Amino acid sequence: MSTLRAIFMGTAFGIGAAILLSSDWLAGLSDAVWWRAVPWLLIVALWAFIIHQIRRHSGARSAEREATPQ
């Protein structure tokens, strides 16, 4: 994934989350629900980033191995 695409996807996610969090149907949820959900969302985002980095680097290494003559 290119850096520009990652920035665009992060911005789109942020705008979507802001719209969702400001909507009226969420107004009935208590603050305690949000404070329990936010850490889990951050953990999932961190794991997704780590997995993305591992796959990106392992893909680069396998492509390098295939390009190296034996």
Stockholm file with secondary structure:
# STOCKHOLM 1.0

chainA/1-70         MSTLRAIFMGTAFGIGAAILLSSDWLAGLSDAVWWRAVPWLLIVALWAFIIHQIRRHSGARSAEREATPQ
#=GR chainA/1-70 SS CCHHHHHHHHHHHHHHHHHHHTSGGGTTSCHHHHHHHHHHHHHHHHHHHHHHHHHHHHHHHHHHHHHSCC
#=GC SS_cons        CCHHHHHHHHHHHHHHHHHHHTSGGGTTSCHHHHHHHHHHHHHHHHHHHHHHHHHHHHHHHHHHHHHSCC
//
